Structures are given as C-alpha cells and as structure tokens.
Amino acid sequence: MPLEAFGGVWPEGVPVQIHAMDTDPCFVGEGDVDAAREVAAHAEDAELFLYPGDQHYFADSALPSYRPEAAALLRARTLEFLATV
C-alpha cells in the first residue's frame, strides 16, 4: 500500500517487513514494489526483502508456485522479526 493510505507517513514506532519476489508480475508490474520501497525508505524500522523469482505465492507449499528456499528464508526472517517486536 502506498504511504498515502497511512496519511502520508508510516505509523511511528511500528516496525514493518515486506517480502516479495523481484520479478513477480503482480508486485513489480503493478507498482507495488515502488510503494514498498517508499515505505522502506520512510519508515523508522523497515526492511524490504526481494527474493529472486517471479512467483506471487512463493511461500505457500500447497501451490505449484512454492519456492522452498525463498519460503524458508522468509519464515526465518519473519520469526526473527516477531521475536524482536
């Protein structure tokens, strides 16, 4: 979501992580990557993780788009993130 959805600024004190594949046609092709970069650049505690690949639902093991290496890294980063908030 663009920062405008949050009144032009990310909420103070709210950490955020954004995970996506770097050539996902939905995320990149529809402009979400630009919004994610804007959030990451302006939020006090933000991380943007772009994984190599073009799948949108890469972390869902029930789907053919599943990418186990990227999903494992996403899971590890998310668990580390949750342990610190």
C-alpha positions in Angstrom: 0.0 0.0 0.0 1.3 3.5 -0.7 2.1 5.7 2.2 -0.9 7.9 1.3 -3.0 5.0 2.7 -1.5 5.8 6.1 -1.9 9.6 5.9 1.5 10.0 4.0 3.7 8.6 6.8 4.2 5.1 8.2 2.9 5.0 11.8 5.6 5.9 14.3 7.0 3.0 16.3 5.5 0.3 14.0 8.2 -1.9 12.5 7.5 -3.4 9.1 8.9 -6.1 6.9 8.0 -6.5 3.2 8.7 -9.8 1.4 8.3 -10.4 -2.4 9.9 -11.8 -5.4 11.9 -9.4 -7.5 10.2 -10.2 -10.8 6.8 -11.1 -9.6 4.5 -9.5 -12.3 1.9 -8.6 -9.7 4.3 -7.0 -7.2 6.7 -5.4 -9.7 4.5 -5.0 -12.7 1.6 -3.3 -10.9 3.8 -0.9 -9.0 3.7 -2.4 -5.5 7.4 -2.6 -5.4 7.5 1.2 -5.7 5.2 1.6 -2.8 7.2 -1.0 -0.8 10.4 1.0 -1.5 8.8 4.2 -0.4 7.6 2.6 2.9 11.1 1.1 3.5 12.7 4.4 2.8 10.5 6.4 5.2 9.6 4.1 8.0 11.8 4.2 11.0 12.2 0.4 11.3 11.5 -1.1 7.9 13.1 -3.9 5.8 12.3 -4.8 2.2 13.3 -8.3 1.1 13.3 -9.1 -2.6 13.8 -12.8 -3.4 14.9 -13.9 -6.9 12.0 -15.2 -8.9 8.6 -14.3 -10.4 6.1 -16.1 -8.2 3.5 -14.2 -6.1 2.5 -17.0 -3.7 6.0 -18.4 -3.3 5.7 -19.3 0.4 2.6 -21.5 0.1 3.7 -25.1 -0.1 0.3 -26.2 -1.3 0.7 -24.3 -4.6 2.9 -25.0 -7.7 4.4 -21.5 -7.2 6.1 -22.6 -4.0 9.8 -21.9 -3.8 11.2 -23.7 -0.7 14.5 -21.8 -0.4 12.8 -18.4 -0.5 10.0 -19.6 1.7 12.5 -20.8 4.3 14.3 -17.5 4.3 11.0 -15.6 4.6 10.0 -17.8 7.5 13.3 -17.3 9.3 13.3 -13.6 8.8 9.6 -13.3 9.9 10.3 -15.4 13.1 13.3 -13.2 13.9 11.2 -10.1 13.3 8.4 -11.3 15.6 10.8 -12.2 18.3 12.0 -8.6 18.5 8.7 -6.8 18.5 
